[in-house]
């Protein structure tokens, strides 16, 4: 087992990356000297960061604000006089019931 590891280490030690060509180095150097930048990439990055920060602020605001005094959607939903066995999942899913308040 150790012989296989030693052979692998020797093979990996013998591997070297190819040298960088002089043309590539001079091209990179000239771009840095000219001050070329990627303004669109920078703007996109800053826009994405700003949008993420704004979304985080909205999420925190929604989570920190308490429930409003009246629930306008509760007036639109009519509850049946008696629940049937098939209605229980809907009753448990509704958050306007009195049993939900202790868990909020």
ZASEDO-135891 format. One record per atom (N, C-alpha, C): residue number from 1; residue in three letters; chain; atom name; x, y, z. Coordinates in steps of 0.02 Angstrom, whole numbers. Example, Ala and Ser with C-alpha at 12.3 -4.5 7.8 and 13.67 -1.06 7.14 Angstrom:
<site pos="1" code="ALA" unit="A" site="N" X="660" Y="-284" Z="390"/>
<site pos="1" code="ALA" unit="A" site="CA" X="615" Y="-225" Z="390"/>
<site pos="1" code="ALA" unit="A" site="C" X="660" Y="-165" Z="390"/>
<site pos="2" code="SER" unit="A" site="N" X="642" Y="-112" Z="354"/>
<site pos="2" code="SER" unit="A" site="CA" X="684" Y="-53" Z="357"/>
<site pos="2" code="SER" unit="A" site="C" X="645" Y="2" Z="394"/>
This chain:
<site pos="1" code="UNK" unit="A" site="N" X="41" Y="-59" Z="0"/>
<site pos="1" code="UNK" unit="A" site="CA" X="0" Y="0" Z="0"/>
<site pos="1" code="UNK" unit="A" site="C" X="43" Y="63" Z="0"/>
<site pos="2" code="UNK" unit="A" site="N" X="95" Y="63" Z="42"/>
<site pos="2" code="UNK" unit="A" site="CA" X="137" Y="123" Z="46"/>
<site pos="2" code="UNK" unit="A" site="C" X="178" Y="132" Z="-18"/>
<site pos="3" code="UNK" unit="A" site="N" X="192" Y="76" Z="-53"/>
<site pos="3" code="UNK" unit="A" site="CA" X="229" Y="81" Z="-117"/>
<site pos="3" code="UNK" unit="A" site="C" X="186" Y="117" Z="-168"/>
<site pos="4" code="UNK" unit="A" site="N" X="121" Y="103" Z="-170"/>
<site pos="4" code="UNK" unit="A" site="CA" X="76" Y="137" Z="-217"/>
<site pos="4" code="UNK" unit="A" site="C" X="72" Y="212" Z="-201"/>
<site pos="5" code="UNK" unit="A" site="N" X="70" Y="229" Z="-137"/>
<site pos="5" code="UNK" unit="A" site="CA" X="66" Y="299" Z="-118"/>
<site pos="5" code="UNK" unit="A" site="C" X="131" Y="335" Z="-136"/>
<site pos="6" code="UNK" unit="A" site="N" X="188" Y="301" Z="-125"/>
<site pos="6" code="UNK" unit="A" site="CA" X="252" Y="331" Z="-143"/>
<site pos="6" code="UNK" unit="A" site="C" X="258" Y="342" Z="-218"/>
<site pos="7" code="UNK" unit="A" site="N" X="233" Y="294" Z="-258"/>
<site pos="7" code="UNK" unit="A" site="CA" X="235" Y="304" Z="-331"/>
<site pos="7" code="UNK" unit="A" site="C" X="190" Y="362" Z="-352"/>
<site pos="8" code="UNK" unit="A" site="N" X="132" Y="367" Z="-321"/>
<site pos="8" code="UNK" unit="A" site="CA" X="86" Y="422" Z="-336"/>
<site pos="8" code="UNK" unit="A" site="C" X="118" Y="489" Z="-317"/>
<site pos="9" code="UNK" unit="A" site="N" X="148" Y="492" Z="-258"/>
<site pos="9" code="UNK" unit="A" site="CA" X="181" Y="554" Z="-237"/>
<site pos="9" code="UNK" unit="A" site="C" X="238" Y="572" Z="-284"/>
<site pos="10" code="UNK" unit="A" site="N" X="275" Y="523" Z="-307"/>
<site pos="10" code="UNK" unit="A" site="CA" X="331" Y="537" Z="-353"/>
<site pos="10" code="UNK" unit="A" site="C" X="303" Y="562" Z="-421"/>
<site pos="11" code="UNK" unit="A" site="N" X="248" Y="533" Z="-443"/>
<site pos="11" code="UNK" unit="A" site="CA" X="218" Y="554" Z="-506"/>
<site pos="11" code="UNK" unit="A" site="C" X="190" Y="625" Z="-500"/>
<site pos="12" code="UNK" unit="A" site="N" X="157" Y="640" Z="-444"/>
<site pos="12" code="UNK" unit="A" site="CA" X="130" Y="707" Z="-434"/>
<site pos="12" code="UNK" unit="A" site="C" X="185" Y="759" Z="-426"/>
<site pos="13" code="UNK" unit="A" site="N" X="240" Y="740" Z="-394"/>
<site pos="13" code="UNK" unit="A" site="CA" X="295" Y="787" Z="-386"/>
<site pos="13" code="UNK" unit="A" site="C" X="328" Y="803" Z="-452"/>
<site pos="14" code="UNK" unit="A" site="N" X="326" Y="756" Z="-499"/>
<site pos="14" code="UNK" unit="A" site="CA" X="356" Y="768" Z="-565"/>
<site pos="14" code="UNK" unit="A" site="C" X="314" Y="811" Z="-610"/>
<site pos="15" code="UNK" unit="A" site="N" X="251" Y="821" Z="-594"/>
<site pos="15" code="UNK" unit="A" site="CA" X="207" Y="862" Z="-636"/>
<site pos="15" code="UNK" unit="A" site="C" X="219" Y="935" Z="-622"/>
<site pos="16" code="UNK" unit="A" site="N" X="226" Y="973" Z="-675"/>
<site pos="16" code="UNK" unit="A" site="CA" X="236" Y="1045" Z="-670"/>
<site pos="16" code="UNK" unit="A" site="C" X="190" Y="1079" Z="-720"/>
<site pos="17" code="UNK" unit="A" site="N" X="163" Y="1138" Z="-703"/>
<site pos="17" code="UNK" unit="A" site="CA" X="121" Y="1173" Z="-751"/>
<site pos="17" code="UNK" unit="A" site="C" X="163" Y="1200" Z="-809"/>
<site pos="18" code="UNK" unit="A" site="N" X="130" Y="1210" Z="-865"/>
<site pos="18" code="UNK" unit="A" site="CA" X="165" Y="1237" Z="-923"/>
<site pos="18" code="UNK" unit="A" site="C" X="184" Y="1310" Z="-909"/>
<site pos="19" code="UNK" unit="A" site="N" X="242" Y="1332" Z="-934"/>
<site pos="19" code="UNK" unit="A" site="CA" X="261" Y="1401" Z="-923"/>
<site pos="19" code="UNK" unit="A" site="C" X="215" Y="1449" Z="-961"/>
<site pos="20" code="UNK" unit="A" site="N" X="206" Y="1509" Z="-934"/>
<site pos="20" code="UNK" unit="A" site="CA" X="163" Y="1559" Z="-965"/>
<site pos="20" code="UNK" unit="A" site="C" X="202" Y="1592" Z="-1021"/>
<site pos="21" code="UNK" unit="A" site="N" X="170" Y="1601" Z="-1078"/>
<site pos="21" code="UNK" unit="A" site="CA" X="204" Y="1630" Z="-1135"/>
<site pos="21" code="UNK" unit="A" site="C" X="216" Y="1705" Z="-1124"/>
<site pos="22" code="UNK" unit="A" site="N" X="266" Y="1731" Z="-1158"/>
<site pos="22" code="UNK" unit="A" site="CA" X="284" Y="1801" Z="-1152"/>
<site pos="22" code="UNK" unit="A" site="C" X="228" Y="1845" Z="-1180"/>
<site pos="23" code="UNK" unit="A" site="N" X="194" Y="1822" Z="-1233"/>
<site pos="23" code="UNK" unit="A" site="CA" X="138" Y="1860" Z="-1262"/>
<site pos="23" code="UNK" unit="A" site="C" X="82" Y="1870" Z="-1211"/>
<site pos="24" code="UNK" unit="A" site="N" X="66" Y="1817" Z="-1175"/>
<site pos="24" code="UNK" unit="A" site="CA" X="13" Y="1821" Z="-1125"/>
<site pos="24" code="UNK" unit="A" site="C" X="32" Y="1869" Z="-1069"/>
<site pos="25" code="UNK" unit="A" site="N" X="93" Y="1864" Z="-1046"/>
<site pos="25" code="UNK" unit="A" site="CA" X="116" Y="1909" Z="-993"/>
<site pos="25" code="UNK" unit="A" site="C" X="116" Y="1982" Z="-1016"/>
<site pos="26" code="UNK" unit="A" site="N" X="138" Y="1995" Z="-1077"/>
<site pos="26" code="UNK" unit="A" site="CA" X="140" Y="2064" Z="-1101"/>
<site pos="26" code="UNK" unit="A" site="C" X="69" Y="2091" Z="-1111"/>
<site pos="27" code="UNK" unit="A" site="N" X="22" Y="2048" Z="-1133"/>
<site pos="27" code="UNK" unit="A" site="CA" X="-48" Y="2069" Z="-1141"/>
<site pos="27" code="UNK" unit="A" site="C" X="-79" Y="2087" Z="-1074"/>
<site pos="28" code="UNK" unit="A" site="N" X="-67" Y="2047" Z="-1023"/>
<site pos="28" code="UNK" unit="A" site="CA" X="-93" Y="2061" Z="-957"/>
<site pos="28" code="UNK" unit="A" site="C" X="-62" Y="2125" Z="-929"/>
<site pos="29" code="UNK" unit="A" site="N" X="2" Y="2132" Z="-939"/>
<site pos="29" code="UNK" unit="A" site="CA" X="37" Y="2192" Z="-915"/>
<site pos="29" code="UNK" unit="A" site="C" X="11" Y="2255" Z="-948"/>
<site pos="30" code="UNK" unit="A" site="N" X="-1" Y="2252" Z="-1013"/>
<site pos="30" code="UNK" unit="A" site="CA" X="-26" Y="2312" Z="-1049"/>
<site pos="30" code="UNK" unit="A" site="C" X="-97" Y="2330" Z="-1026"/>
<site pos="31" code="UNK" unit="A" site="N" X="-138" Y="2281" Z="-1012"/>
<site pos="31" code="UNK" unit="A" site="CA" X="-206" Y="2295" Z="-988"/>
<site pos="31" code="UNK" unit="A" site="C" X="-205" Y="2327" Z="-919"/>
<site pos="32" code="UNK" unit="A" site="N" X="-161" Y="2302" Z="-876"/>
<site pos="32" code="UNK" unit="A" site="CA" X="-156" Y="2333" Z="-809"/>
<site pos="32" code="UNK" unit="A" site="C" X="-129" Y="2404" Z="-814"/>
<site pos="33" code="UNK" unit="A" site="N" X="-80" Y="2414" Z="-859"/>
<site pos="33" code="UNK" unit="A" site="CA" X="-51" Y="2481" Z="-866"/>
<site pos="33" code="UNK" unit="A" site="C" X="-101" Y="2530" Z="-895"/>
<site pos="34" code="UNK" unit="A" site="N" X="-145" Y="2506" Z="-940"/>
<site pos="34" code="UNK" unit="A" site="CA" X="-195" Y="2550" Z="-972"/>
<site pos="34" code="UNK" unit="A" site="C" X="-253" Y="2564" Z="-924"/>
<site pos="35" code="UNK" unit="A" site="N" X="-259" Y="2527" Z="-871"/>
<site pos="35" code="UNK" unit="A" site="CA" X="-312" Y="2538" Z="-823"/>
<site pos="35" code="UNK" unit="A" site="C" X="-379" Y="2512" Z="-847"/>
<site pos="36" code="UNK" unit="A" site="N" X="-380" Y="2463" Z="-891"/>
<site pos="36" code="UNK" unit="A" site="CA" X="-443" Y="2434" Z="-915"/>
<site pos="36" code="UNK" unit="A" site="C" X="-478" Y="2400" Z="-857"/>
<site pos="37" code="UNK" unit="A" site="N" X="-542" Y="2411" Z="-853"/>
<site pos="37" code="UNK" unit="A" site="CA" X="-582" Y="2380" Z="-800"/>
<site pos="37" code="UNK" unit="A" site="C" X="-645" Y="2351" Z="-831"/>
<site pos="38" code="UNK" unit="A" site="N" X="-681" Y="2316" Z="-792"/>
<site pos="38" code="UNK" unit="A" site="CA" X="-745" Y="2288" Z="-814"/>
<site pos="38" code="UNK" unit="A" site="C" X="-800" Y="2326" Z="-778"/>
<site pos="39" code="UNK" unit="A" site="N" X="-819" Y="2383" Z="-802"/>
<site pos="39" code="UNK" unit="A" site="CA" X="-870" Y="2421" Z="-765"/>
<site pos="39" code="UNK" unit="A" site="C" X="-937" Y="2386" Z="-762"/>
<site pos="40" code="UNK" unit="A" site="N" X="-956" Y="2349" Z="-814"/>
<site pos="40" code="UNK" unit="A" site="CA" X="-1021" Y="2315" Z="-813"/>
<site pos="40" code="UNK" unit="A" site="C" X="-1022" Y="2259" Z="-762"/>
<site pos="41" code="UNK" unit="A" site="N" X="-966" Y="2223" Z="-757"/>
<site pos="41" code="UNK" unit="A" site="CA" X="-963" Y="2170" Z="-708"/>
<site pos="41" code="UNK" unit="A" site="C" X="-965" Y="2199" Z="-637"/>
<site pos="42" code="UNK" unit="A" site="N" X="-929" Y="2254" Z="-627"/>
<site pos="42" code="UNK" unit="A" site="CA" X="-929" Y="2286" Z="-561"/>
<site pos="42" code="UNK" unit="A" site="C" X="-998" Y="2313" Z="-544"/>
<site pos="43" code="UNK" unit="A" site="N" X="-1031" Y="2343" Z="-593"/>
<site pos="43" code="UNK" unit="A" site="CA" X="-1097" Y="2370" Z="-580"/>
<site pos="43" code="UNK" unit="A" site="C" X="-1147" Y="2314" Z="-566"/>
<site pos="44" code="UNK" unit="A" site="N" X="-1141" Y="2259" Z="-602"/>
<site pos="44" code="UNK" unit="A" site="CA" X="-1186" Y="2202" Z="-590"/>
<site pos="44" code="UNK" unit="A" site="C" X="-1175" Y="2174" Z="-520"/>
<site pos="45" code="UNK" unit="A" site="N" X="-1112" Y="2169" Z="-500"/>
<site pos="45" code="UNK" unit="A" site="CA" X="-1097" Y="2143" Z="-433"/>
<site pos="45" code="UNK" unit="A" site="C" X="-1125" Y="2189" Z="-380"/>
<site pos="46" code="UNK" unit="A" site="N" X="-1115" Y="2254" Z="-387"/>
<site pos="46" code="UNK" unit="A" site="CA" X="-1141" Y="2301" Z="-338"/>
<site pos="46" code="UNK" unit="A" site="C" X="-1217" Y="2302" Z="-337"/>
<site pos="47" code="UNK" unit="A" site="N" X="-1248" Y="2295" Z="-395"/>
<site pos="47" code="UNK" unit="A" site="CA" X="-1321" Y="2293" Z="-399"/>
<site pos="47" code="UNK" unit="A" site="C" X="-1347" Y="2230" Z="-364"/>
<site pos="48" code="UNK" unit="A" site="N" X="-1314" Y="2174" Z="-375"/>
<site pos="48" code="UNK" unit="A" site="CA" X="-1335" Y="2112" Z="-343"/>
<site pos="48" code="UNK" unit="A" site="C" X="-1328" Y="2116" Z="-267"/>
<site pos="49" code="UNK" unit="A" site="N" X="-1273" Y="2145" Z="-244"/>
<site pos="49" code="UNK" unit="A" site="CA" X="-1263" Y="2153" Z="-172"/>
<site pos="49" code="UNK" unit="A" site="C" X="-1317" Y="2199" Z="-143"/>
<site pos="50" code="UNK" unit="A" site="N" X="-1331" Y="2254" Z="-178"/>
<site pos="50" code="UNK" unit="A" site="CA" X="-1383" Y="2300" Z="-154"/>
<site pos="50" code="UNK" unit="A" site="C" X="-1451" Y="2268" Z="-153"/>
<site pos="51" code="UNK" unit="A" site="N" X="-1468" Y="2229" Z="-204"/>
<site pos="51" code="UNK" unit="A" site="CA" X="-1533" Y="2195" Z="-206"/>
<site pos="51" code="UNK" unit="A" site="C" X="-1538" Y="2144" Z="-150"/>
<site pos="52" code="UNK" unit="A" site="N" X="-1484" Y="2108" Z="-137"/>
<site pos="52" code="UNK" unit="A" site="CA" X="-1485" Y="2060" Z="-82"/>
<site pos="52" code="UNK" unit="A" site="C" X="-1493" Y="2093" Z="-15"/>
<site pos="53" code="UNK" unit="A" site="N" X="-1459" Y="2151" Z="-6"/>
<site pos="53" code="UNK" unit="A" site="CA" X="-1466" Y="2187" Z="57"/>
<site pos="53" code="UNK" unit="A" site="C" X="-1537" Y="2214" Z="65"/>
<site pos="54" code="UNK" unit="A" site="N" X="-1566" Y="2239" Z="11"/>
<site pos="54" code="UNK" unit="A" site="CA" X="-1635" Y="2263" Z="14"/>
<site pos="54" code="UNK" unit="A" site="C" X="-1684" Y="2207" Z="30"/>
<site pos="55" code="UNK" unit="A" site="N" X="-1674" Y="2149" Z="-1"/>
<site pos="55" code="UNK" unit="A" site="CA" X="-1717" Y="2091" Z="13"/>
<site pos="55" code="UNK" unit="A" site="C" X="-1711" Y="2069" Z="85"/>
<site pos="56" code="UNK" unit="A" site="N" X="-1649" Y="2071" Z="112"/>
<site pos="56" code="UNK" unit="A" site="CA" X="-1640" Y="2052" Z="182"/>
<site pos="56" code="UNK" unit="A" site="C" X="-1675" Y="2101" Z="228"/>
<site pos="57" code="UNK" unit="A" site="N" X="-1672" Y="2166" Z="211"/>
<site pos="57" code="UNK" unit="A" site="CA" X="-1707" Y="2216" Z="252"/>
<site pos="57" code="UNK" unit="A" site="C" X="-1783" Y="2205" Z="251"/>
<site pos="58" code="UNK" unit="A" site="N" X="-1809" Y="2189" Z="192"/>
<site pos="58" code="UNK" unit="A" site="CA" X="-1881" Y="2177" Z="187"/>
<site pos="58" code="UNK" unit="A" site="C" X="-1901" Y="2116" Z="228"/>
<site pos="59" code="UNK" unit="A" site="N" X="-1861" Y="2064" Z="224"/>
<site pos="59" code="UNK" unit="A" site="CA" X="-1877" Y="2002" Z="261"/>
<site pos="59" code="UNK" unit="A" site="C" X="-1874" Y="2015" Z="337"/>
<site pos="60" code="UNK" unit="A" site="N" X="-1823" Y="2052" Z="359"/>
<site pos="60" code="UNK" unit="A" site="CA" X="-1818" Y="2067" Z="430"/>
<site pos="60" code="UNK" unit="A" site="C" X="-1877" Y="2110" Z="453"/>
<site pos="61" code="UNK" unit="A" site="N" X="-1896" Y="2158" Z="412"/>
<site pos="61" code="UNK" unit="A" site="CA" X="-1953" Y="2201" Z="429"/>
<site pos="61" code="UNK" unit="A" site="C" X="-2017" Y="2161" Z="434"/>
<site pos="62" code="UNK" unit="A" site="N" X="-2028" Y="2115" Z="388"/>
<site pos="62" code="UNK" unit="A" site="CA" X="-2089" Y="2075" Z="389"/>
<site pos="62" code="UNK" unit="A" site="C" X="-2089" Y="2029" Z="451"/>
<site pos="63" code="UNK" unit="A" site="N" X="-2031" Y="2001" Z="467"/>
<site pos="63" code="UNK" unit="A" site="CA" X="-2028" Y="1956" Z="525"/>
<site pos="63" code="UNK" unit="A" site="C" X="-2033" Y="1994" Z="591"/>
<site pos="64" code="UNK" unit="A" site="N" X="-2008" Y="2055" Z="594"/>
<site pos="64" code="UNK" unit="A" site="CA" X="-2009" Y="2093" Z="656"/>
<site pos="64" code="UNK" unit="A" site="C" X="-2076" Y="2126" Z="669"/>
<site pos="65" code="UNK" unit="A" site="N" X="-2113" Y="2141" Z="616"/>
<site pos="65" code="UNK" unit="A" site="CA" X="-2177" Y="2174" Z="626"/>
<site pos="65" code="UNK" unit="A" site="C" X="-2228" Y="2124" Z="651"/>
<site pos="66" code="UNK" unit="A" site="N" X="-2269" Y="2146" Z="696"/>
<site pos="66" code="UNK" unit="A" site="CA" X="-2319" Y="2102" Z="724"/>
<site pos="66" code="UNK" unit="A" site="C" X="-2378" Y="2095" Z="677"/>
<site pos="67" code="UNK" unit="A" site="N" X="-2423" Y="2049" Z="692"/>
<site pos="67" code="UNK" unit="A" site="CA" X="-2482" Y="2041" Z="650"/>
<site pos="67" code="UNK" unit="A" site="C" X="-2527" Y="2102" Z="656"/>
<site pos="68" code="UNK" unit="A" site="N" X="-2559" Y="2119" Z="603"/>
<site pos="68" code="UNK" unit="A" site="CA" X="-2603" Y="2178" Z="604"/>
<site pos="68" code="UNK" unit="A" site="C" X="-2666" Y="2163" Z="645"/>
<site pos="69" code="UNK" unit="A" site="N" X="-2702" Y="2216" Z="664"/>
<site pos="69" code="UNK" unit="A" site="CA" X="-2761" Y="2209" Z="707"/>
<site pos="69" code="UNK" unit="A" site="C" X="-2817" Y="2171" Z="674"/>
<site pos="70" code="UNK" unit="A" site="N" X="-2828" Y="2183" Z="610"/>
<site pos="70" code="UNK" unit="A" site="CA" X="-2882" Y="2148" Z="576"/>
<site pos="70" code="UNK" unit="A" site="C" X="-2853" Y="2108" Z="519"/>
<site pos="71" code="UNK" unit="A" site="N" X="-2884" Y="2054" Z="505"/>
<site pos="71" code="UNK" unit="A" site="CA" X="-2863" Y="2010" Z="450"/>
<site pos="71" code="UNK" unit="A" site="C" X="-2914" Y="2016" Z="394"/>
<site pos="72" code="UNK" unit="A" site="N" X="-2897" Y="2052" Z="340"/>
<site pos="72" code="UNK" unit="A" site="CA" X="-2947" Y="2062" Z="287"/>
<site pos="72" code="UNK" unit="A" site="C" X="-2965" Y="1998" Z="251"/>
<site pos="73" code="UNK" unit="A" site="N" X="-2920" Y="1950" Z="249"/>
<site pos="73" code="UNK" unit="A" site="CA" X="-2937" Y="1888" Z="214"/>
<site pos="73" code="UNK" unit="A" site="C" X="-2985" Y="1845" Z="254"/>
<site pos="74" code="UNK" unit="A" site="N" X="-2990" Y="1856" Z="320"/>
<site pos="74" code="UNK" unit="A" site="CA" X="-3035" Y="1816" Z="361"/>
<site pos="74" code="UNK" unit="A" site="C" X="-3108" Y="1830" Z="344"/>
<site pos="75" code="UNK" unit="A" site="N" X="-3123" Y="1891" Z="322"/>
<site pos="75" code="UNK" unit="A" site="CA" X="-3192" Y="1908" Z="304"/>
<site pos="75" code="UNK" unit="A" site="C" X="-3212" Y="1874" Z="239"/>
<site pos="76" code="UNK" unit="A" site="N" X="-3164" Y="1859" Z="197"/>
<site pos="76" code="UNK" unit="A" site="CA" X="-3180" Y="1828" Z="133"/>
<site pos="76" code="UNK" unit="A" site="C" X="-3191" Y="1753" Z="138"/>
<site pos="77" code="UNK" unit="A" site="N" X="-3163" Y="1722" Z="190"/>
<site pos="77" code="UNK" unit="A" site="CA" X="-3168" Y="1649" Z="198"/>
<site pos="77" code="UNK" unit="A" site="C" X="-3225" Y="1635" Z="246"/>
<site pos="78" code="UNK" unit="A" site="N" X="-3271" Y="1596" Z="222"/>
<site pos="78" code="UNK" unit="A" site="CA" X="-3326" Y="1577" Z="266"/>
<site pos="78" code="UNK" unit="A" site="C" X="-3313" Y="1507" Z="292"/>
<site pos="79" code="UNK" unit="A" site="N" X="-3322" Y="1498" Z="356"/>
<site pos="79" code="UNK" unit="A" site="CA" X="-3311" Y="1432" Z="386"/>
<site pos="79" code="UNK" unit="A" site="C" X="-3376" Y="1394" Z="387"/>
<site pos="80" code="UNK" unit="A" site="N" X="-3375" Y="1330" Z="374"/>
<site pos="80" code="UNK" unit="A" site="CA" X="-3437" Y="1290" Z="374"/>
<site pos="80" code="UNK" unit="A" site="C" X="-3462" Y="1282" Z="446"/>
<site pos="81" code="UNK" unit="A" site="N" X="-3526" Y="1267" Z="451"/>
<site pos="81" code="UNK" unit="A" site="CA" X="-3558" Y="1260" Z="516"/>
<site pos="81" code="UNK" unit="A" site="C" X="-3526" Y="1202" Z="555"/>
<site pos="82" code="UNK" unit="A" site="N" X="-3515" Y="1146" Z="523"/>
<site pos="82" code="UNK" unit="A" site="CA" X="-3482" Y="1090" Z="556"/>
<site pos="82" code="UNK" unit="A" site="C" X="-3429" Y="1062" Z="509"/>
<site pos="83" code="UNK" unit="A" site="N" X="-3374" Y="1042" Z="538"/>
<site pos="83" code="UNK" unit="A" site="CA" X="-3320" Y="1016" Z="498"/>
<site pos="83" code="UNK" unit="A" site="C" X="-3329" Y="941" Z="486"/>
<site pos="84" code="UNK" unit="A" site="N" X="-3312" Y="920" Z="427"/>
<site pos="84" code="UNK" unit="A" site="CA" X="-3314" Y="850" Z="410"/>
<site pos="84" code="UNK" unit="A" site="C" X="-3243" Y="823" Z="415"/>
<site pos="85" code="UNK" unit="A" site="N" X="-3234" Y="759" Z="408"/>
<site pos="85" code="UNK" unit="A" site="CA" X="-3167" Y="728" Z="413"/>
<site pos="85" code="UNK" unit="A" site="C" X="-3120" Y="754" Z="359"/>
<site pos="86" code="UNK" unit="A" site="N" X="-3146" Y="768" Z="300"/>
<site pos="86" code="UNK" unit="A" site="CA" X="-3103" Y="793" Z="246"/>
<site pos="86" code="UNK" unit="A" site="C" X="-3085" Y="866" Z="254"/>
<site pos="87" code="UNK" unit="A" site="N" X="-3120" Y="901" Z="299"/>
<site pos="87" code="UNK" unit="A" site="CA" X="-3107" Y="973" Z="309"/>
<site pos="87" code="UNK" unit="A" site="C" X="-3053" Y="987" Z="361"/>
<site pos="88" code="UNK" unit="A" site="N" X="-3033" Y="937" Z="399"/>
<site pos="88" code="UNK" unit="A" site="CA" X="-2984" Y="950" Z="452"/>
<site pos="88" code="UNK" unit="A" site="C" X="-2917" Y="976" Z="426"/>
<site pos="89" code="UNK" unit="A" site="N" X="-2889" Y="949" Z="372"/>
<site pos="89" code="UNK" unit="A" site="CA" X="-2825" Y="978" Z="348"/>
<site pos="89" code="UNK" unit="A" site="C" X="-2832" Y="1052" Z="332"/>
<site pos="90" code="UNK" unit="A" site="N" X="-2888" Y="1072" Z="304"/>
<site pos="90" code="UNK" unit="A" site="CA" X="-2898" Y="1143" Z="288"/>
<site pos="90" code="UNK" unit="A" site="C" X="-2905" Y="1184" Z="352"/>
<site pos="91" code="UNK" unit="A" site="N" X="-2939" Y="1156" Z="401"/>
<site pos="91" code="UNK" unit="A" site="CA" X="-2947" Y="1191" Z="464"/>
<site pos="91" code="UNK" unit="A" site="C" X="-2880" Y="1200" Z="499"/>
<site pos="92" code="UNK" unit="A" site="N" X="-2838" Y="1149" Z="496"/>
<site pos="92" code="UNK" unit="A" site="CA" X="-2772" Y="1154" Z="527"/>
<site pos="92" code="UNK" unit="A" site="C" X="-2727" Y="1202" Z="488"/>
<site pos="93" code="UNK" unit="A" site="N" X="-2736" Y="1207" Z="423"/>
<site pos="93" code="UNK" unit="A" site="CA" X="-2695" Y="1250" Z="382"/>
<site pos="93" code="UNK" unit="A" site="C" X="-2712" Y="1324" Z="389"/>
<site pos="94" code="UNK" unit="A" site="N" X="-2774" Y="1338" Z="409"/>
<site pos="94" code="UNK" unit="A" site="CA" X="-2794" Y="1408" Z="416"/>
<site pos="94" code="UNK" unit="A" site="C" X="-2762" Y="1438" Z="478"/>
<site pos="95" code="UNK" unit="A" site="N" X="-2735" Y="1498" Z="471"/>
<site pos="95" code="UNK" unit="A" site="CA" X="-2700" Y="1529" Z="527"/>
<site pos="95" code="UNK" unit="A" site="C" X="-2742" Y="1581" Z="563"/>
<site pos="96" code="UNK" unit="A" site="N" X="-2806" Y="1586" Z="545"/>
<site pos="96" code="UNK" unit="A" site="CA" X="-2847" Y="1637" Z="577"/>
<site pos="96" code="UNK" unit="A" site="C" X="-2887" Y="1608" Z="635"/>
<site pos="97" code="UNK" unit="A" site="N" X="-2877" Y="1546" Z="652"/>
<site pos="97" code="UNK" unit="A" site="CA" X="-2913" Y="1516" Z="707"/>
<site pos="97" code="UNK" unit="A" site="C" X="-2885" Y="1538" Z="774"/>
<site pos="98" code="UNK" unit="A" site="N" X="-2925" Y="1531" Z="826"/>
<site pos="98" code="UNK" unit="A" site="CA" X="-2904" Y="1552" Z="893"/>
<site pos="98" code="UNK" unit="A" site="C" X="-2850" Y="1507" Z="922"/>
<site pos="99" code="UNK" unit="A" site="N" X="-2846" Y="1445" Z="900"/>
<site pos="99" code="UNK" unit="A" site="CA" X="-2798" Y="1398" Z="927"/>
<site pos="99" code="UNK" unit="A" site="C" X="-2727" Y="1414" Z="906"/>
<site pos="100" code="UNK" unit="A" site="N" X="-2718" Y="1457" Z="855"/>
<site pos="100" code="UNK" unit="A" site="CA" X="-2652" Y="1473" Z="829"/>
<site pos="100" code="UNK" unit="A" site="C" X="-2618" Y="1526" Z="872"/>
<site pos="101" code="UNK" unit="A" site="N" X="-2656" Y="1569" Z="905"/>
<site pos="101" code="UNK" unit="A" site="CA" X="-2628" Y="1625" Z="942"/>
<site pos="101" code="UNK" unit="A" site="C" X="-2575" Y="1605" Z="993"/>
<site pos="102" code="UNK" unit="A" site="N" X="-2583" Y="1553" Z="1032"/>
<site pos="102" code="UNK" unit="A" site="CA" X="-2529" Y="1536" Z="1080"/>
<site pos="102" code="UNK" unit="A" site="C" X="-2464" Y="1517" Z="1046"/>
<site pos="103" code="UNK" unit="A" site="N" X="-2466" Y="1495" Z="983"/>
<site pos="103" code="UNK" unit="A" site="CA" X="-2406" Y="1473" Z="949"/>
<site pos="103" code="UNK" unit="A" site="C" X="-2371" Y="1529" Z="911"/>
<site pos="104" code="UNK" unit="A" site="N" X="-2402" Y="1588" Z="908"/>
<site pos="104" code="UNK" unit="A" site="CA" X="-2371" Y="1643" Z="871"/>
<site pos="104" code="UNK" unit="A" site="C" X="-2316" Y="1675" Z="911"/>
